[in-house]
Amino acid sequence: MEILLNSGSTLVIIAAVVGLFMAWGIGANDVANAMGTSVGSKALTIKQAIIIAMVFEFAGAYLAGGEVTSTIRKGIIDASFFVDAPELLVFGMISALFAAATWLLIASALGWPVSTTHSIVGAIVGFAAMGVSADAVTWSKVGGIVGSWIITPLISGVIAFIIFNSAQKLIFDTDKPLQQAKRWVPFYMFLAGFVLALVTIKKGLKHLDLHIGTTDGYIYAIITAVAVAIVGKVFINRIKFDETAAVKMHYANVEKVFAILMIVTACCMAFAHGSNDVANAIGPLAAVVSIVDNGGEISAKSPLAWWILPLGGFGIVAGLAIFGHKVIATIGQGITHLTPSRGFAAELAAACTVVIASGAGLPISTTQTLVGAVLGVGMARGIAAINLGVVRNIVVSWVITLPVGAGLSIMFFWMMKGIFA
């Protein structure tokens, strides 16, 4: 307790710096997921993708990141173990942020899309189990996260496989793909509008203290979807195509329609991601600020200081702009060759999985969701269409994320104790 009184301001400054570093890591690694398929399919250039993501990620983080955040992310540790020594929780949260951010920097440099949520969870588990007590960790939650390594990519992969195959059979494998596109694309627009409205309501607007019930949420999503489909139908009917052109030109024009759809889905995913995953950086930071300001008292929820959300939003944008291109290349080009229609199938499948997982209360990683969806699209074209070497590296990076985060966190935790205790 004496440490908090004597060194509280110093600890808050250190926490702010490593919190910014963590937000930078989220931008460099996780945000690339929302834009990777758009860049890989050539719907957007990398510069356009970064500008769009910067706008929507920052908007999501700042506008819908939440006024109050859980002190201990995902309920992974029991706060009662720290009541008599709150400075240990402060040291631990700073160590966890530093550890997770360091791992994200390494993974981003290698172009590995890893889970920022799993990085911070692994780091929190590490310092709590080794630095305090193994009983301080809620191990059932950790088991759920390990299970999500298989469940999440599997769900999104199956959905992407179905969406891609349906588009192939209904549009691309027909004699008149342009006419079929005019008939069926509004249906895909309805589906995209419905799912993205649900994602925004469940992952974005919930942080704005707008208590929208489940039934109301579905009603708003259906209304949005109908509006999107009608607008899409009007615009597609206005597009003039040369019916006498070669079939290749028909395919190219259909792909242009899907490219526009992809940009819309990418914007919505970026907003939802910014609103949700900024908590991986600001949650532990808010915990440190709350404990120091309250003289060592640990509360379940921490009101955010005015400067924390802008710091998180700025860090995400900076990480994406400076270092996001490597993971974007892995998602968009490394796993399988993407076209706008394939990228749209992957993006929409990822959004569907987010909605399903949120409703079922499953722990979810946006990274693993999108990688699974891209794999599903690749599998629809046969195993030869997938770069198995890249997939192997990605899977290895997922498996080692928890232990690496934990190991780094333990090291930083003992360093913090040695410096301040």
PyMOL commands that set and color helices and strands:
alter all, ss='L'
color gray80, all
select helices_A, chain A and resi 2-29+31-40+46-64+73-75+79-82+86-110+116-131+134-136+139-172+177-208+214-238+247-277+279-293+308-323+325-334+340-360+366-380+383-385+388-420
alter helices_A, ss='H'
color red, helices_A
select strands_A, chain A and resi 68-70+301-303
alter strands_A, ss='S'
color yellow, strands_A
deselect
rebuild
show_as cartoon
